[in-house]
Amino acid sequence: MIKENLEAVNKRIADAAARVGRTDKITLVAVTKNHPVEMMEEAAKCGVTDVGENRVQEALQKLEAFPDNHLTWHLIGHLQTNKAKHAVEHFDLIHSIDSEHLLKAVDKEAGKIGKVQDILLQVNVAREESKFGMEVEDFPAMCELAKGMEHVRVLGLMCIAPNYDNVEDVRPVFRIAHALYEDMKPKFPEGQIRYLSMGMTHDFEIAIEEGANVVRVGTAIFGPRNY
Ligand SMILES: *Cc1c(COP(=O)(O)O)cnc(C)c1O
């Protein structure tokens, strides 16, 4: 099923881009969390290049089982400071930097292994109480702080939209996220800010219409997760 599902998702991505006249590259991050490593291997065979995991521990197990994977690994779930070490060792892009504390921990751990860690800043655009992500008000200061760090490189912004009954209600959230993303560009070296990560199974088409160039899709590719 993965092959067919991927084809369908890729078509929906292309259709959403076409609706708004976009021709730029849109990266599909296949979210493999809570699915066995075999599904990740299958997805890789079907052309998936980017995978998303929520938990460092689960990702480590998969990396062990599938070492020569040639995949780009995205950490999309909340990261605890005490897991920053393993996160910088294994992930290409960390989407979920949402506090000063965590930013500093990632910079420090990356420094220890001589890495410059690519990151996104996660912003709680919809101001949901139950969600991770920094406050919109803290975002400019976090950009400034990150800019001065030697071992992190900010490549853009990530947000998770609320799960509204009417999916169209997410559109203004994505629109604000896109505006914040555009605001970032002049603050950093030219060309550095390049990823706007937003959109999941239920809302990725709207996210693309509103400017996302990284979408994180699990269920539509792999089916429901077993917890
Ligand atoms: C689980 C998860 C996704 C994928 O969700 P689906 O609805 O299965 O597509 C995307 N982003 C984040 C941050 C997630 O935790």
The ligand as a Tripos MOL2 file, in Angstrom:
@<TRIPOS>MOLECULE
LIG
   15    15     1     0     0
SMALL
NO_CHARGES

@<TRIPOS>ATOM
      1 C1          2.8360   12.8560   13.9190 C.3       1 LIG1
      2 C2          3.2410   14.1660   13.3640 C.ar      1 LIG1
      3 C3          3.0290   14.4690   11.9980 C.ar      1 LIG1
      4 C4          2.3190   13.5440   11.0310 C.3       1 LIG1
      5 O1          0.9770   13.4390   11.3480 O.3       1 LIG1
      6 P1         -0.0880   12.7380   10.3780 P.3       1 LIG1
      7 O2         -1.3780   13.3250   10.7710 O.co2     1 LIG1
      8 O3          0.0030   11.2780   10.6300 O.co2     1 LIG1
      9 O4          0.2980   13.0830    8.9910 O.co2     1 LIG1
     10 C5          3.4900   15.6860   11.5400 C.ar      1 LIG1
     11 N1          4.1090   16.5610   12.3540 N.ar      1 LIG1
     12 C6          4.3200   16.3070   13.6510 C.ar      1 LIG1
     13 C7          5.0000   17.3190   14.5030 C.3       1 LIG1
     14 C8          3.8850   15.1130   14.2030 C.ar      1 LIG1
     15 O5          4.0830   14.8670   15.5000 O.3       1 LIG1
@<TRIPOS>BOND
     1     1     2 1
     2     2     3 ar
     3     2    14 ar
     4     3     4 1
     5     3    10 ar
     6     4     5 1
     7     5     6 1
     8     6     7 2
     9     6     8 1
    10     6     9 1
    11    10    11 ar
    12    11    12 ar
    13    12    13 1
    14    12    14 ar
    15    14    15 1
@<TRIPOS>SUBSTRUCTURE
     1 LIG1         1 GROUP 0 **** ****
